[in-house]
Amino acid sequence: MKTKQLTIAAVIVAINIVLSYVAKIPTPTGFVSLVETGIFIAAWHYGSRTGAMVGGLTGLLLDLLAGYPQWMIFSLLIHGGEGWVIGKYGLNPSIGKRVFGNFLGGLVMVVGYWLAGSFLIWLNGGAKMQLGPAFLAGLADVPSNIMQVLAGFILALLLSVPLRKILMPKSH
């Protein structure tokens, strides 16, 4: 990763944390935010490595700062995986493959948080709680996570075009 790309990725992480921290809405097991915005932008413009880095670091640091440390490792893996998947397809010239990558990346996030949330509910439920009820209870956050992905995608689309001149590397 070149110095300029690393610097831009770090700035995206910082802006994404501030944006997500200010605009967060509580849910039964955590919160939803605009964290996807920076993940989509980084992955679309720089590919899977930068998408994974921005996603993972933003998710981890946001959970730490917002007071949800139990989610930090899950967010590192889930948002990192989301950014990697989106970036894997984001630079493809085929619009169909880019759309598929965006959908698949969003699916990684929604399913990942459903599984992680269900696991945390199960852990908090004590020794007598079975996994089935925990997975059902974890479904409570699925609609808000879908909305988070859609809102982040739409905001990233709106911001991506004006930011293109700043974000895209100049050809020599």
N, C-alpha and C positions, 0 to 999 in steps of 0.2 A: 504494500500500500504506500503510495507516494505521500510526501509530507503535506501537500495541499489537500489531498483527498482525506487524509487523517484529520487535518485541522477542520475541514468542513464537516466531517462526520461528528467530531467533538462538539462543534457549534450546534449541529442539529440535535445532538443528545441534550445539550444544555437548554436550548429553546424548547425542545419537546418536554423536558421535565417541568419547566416553568409553566408552559401551556397546560400540561396535563394536571399539574398540582392545583392550579387556579380553577380549572374547569373540571372538577371531579364531583361525581354524584354517588352518594352511598348506596350500597345494595345489601342484601341479607348477609353476604359473606365477605364483603370488601367494598370496592368502588369501581365505577366506570369513568373513563376519562377520554381525552383526545390523543392518547399515546400512539395510536395507529397512524396518525397524520405524518409524523416524522419517519416512521418505519417505511411507509409507502414511498415517501419522497426519496429517502436514502436508497432504498432498494431499486426503485425505478431508474435513478440516475447513475448509481455506482455498482449495482449488482449484488450478488448473494453475500459476499464477505462483509461489505459495508452494511447491508440490510440486517444481517445477523448481529453485527457489532452494535449498531444503533438500537435495534430492538432489544437485545439482551441487556445492554447497559442502562438504557432508559427504564425498562421494566424493573430491574434490580434496584436502581437508585431511587426511582419514584416510590417503590414500596417501602424502602428504608426511610425516606424523608416523610412519607405520609403516615407512618406509624403502623405499617403492616409487615413486619419483618418475617412473619410466617410464610408470606407469599414470595419473598425475594428470589429464592432458588427456582421456584416454579416459573416466575416471571422471566428470569434470565433464560431459562430453557424454552419456554413457550414463545415469548416474543422474539427471542433469537431465532428459533426455528421458523417462525412466521416470516421474519425479515429475510431469512435465507431462501425460503421457498418463493416468496414474491420476487426477490432479486434474481433467482435462477431463471425465471421466465420473463422478468421485466425488461431485459435488454434484447429480447428476441424480436426480430422484425415482423413476425406473424402476430397480428392483433388477436387472433384466436388463442394462441399460446399465452399471450400476456393476460388476457381475460381469465384463462384457466388458472394461471399462476396466482392472480389476485384472489380468485375464489378459493383455491387450495390453501393459500396463506391464511385467509380469513377462517377457513375451516380448522386449520391447525390451532389457531387462537381459541376459537369457540369450544372445540372438543377438548383441547388441552386444559382450559380453565374449568370446564365441566368435570373432568377427571380429577384435577387437582383440588377443586372445591369439594367434591364428593369425598376425597381422601381426608381432607382436613375436617369435614363434618364427622366422618367416621371416627377419626382420632379423638375429637372432642366429645363424641357420644359415649365414650367409655367402653369397657370390656364387653358389655352385653349388647352393644349395638351391632346389628348385622349390616353387611355392605349394601344390600338391596335398598333399604330405606335411605341410606346415605346417598346413593346414586340418584334416587328420586328427588331428595331434597336439593341435591346439587343442580337439578334442572331449573331451579328457581332463577338462577343467574343467566341462563342461556339467552333469553330474549334481550336482556340488557347488553350482553356481550355481542350479539348480532348487531344491535343498534350502534355499539361502539365501533365495530369494524366498518359499518356503512357510513357513519359520520366521519370517521377518520379518512376513509376512501374519498368521500365527496370533498372534504376540506383539502386533502392532498391534491386532488384534481384541480381545484380552484387556485391553489397556491403554486402548483408545479410549473405552469406555463410562465408566470411572471418571474419565477426563480430560475428558470432554465438557463438564462445568460450567466448567472452567477455560479450555478452548480455544474454546468457542463464543462468538461475540460476543453481548452482551446486546442485546435489542431495546428501543427507547425508547418 
